[in-house]
Amino acid sequence: MSAPMGQPRLRLPQQIRTGEIIEIRTLISHIMETGQRRNAEGQIVPRDIIKSFVCRFDGQEVFSMELAPAIAANPYIAFPLKVEGPGTLELVWTNDAGEERRATAQLRPA
């Protein structure tokens, strides 16, 4: 059984201008169990990681990454995004069990 993913946190700049490159910063709570460790009874603890992250702006993929067992618990992800105009930012995390967590934000550049 996989551990539940926490609610994602998303941090954006206070003010955004059209054409500006901003930094998207996000964090999600998750144990990121590698499948290499043993429990107190000597049994292998099953692998349980967030395996992918995708960011879309108005439905178009602008950033994605595949995560591996070597990624630390509670993954923090930061990346640049050039904001060409207003739209919806959607971030999606998917774990080994196929469960997803989403965060969305409306970007309204000045």
C-alpha angles and dihedrals in degrees: 000000000000124000114248118260115236126234111283121243121215127194122194132172116272093237128029128190126203110264093019123132109229132184117243111207123188139168132188129189113237135137095229093207109198100207089237099094128087127219126228090278092054095252120135113256105232119250113262116171140145099253103187143022125193131182121197130185112204089341096308117115110241101166136011139165140181114228124213134203090263091069112106124247116276096027117223115203127188127176140155124257128187109219110214095174145323120319149120121291114206125187121191128189120190125193132203091271091056093250116145136206121195137196124186135187135179114235113207109176119198 
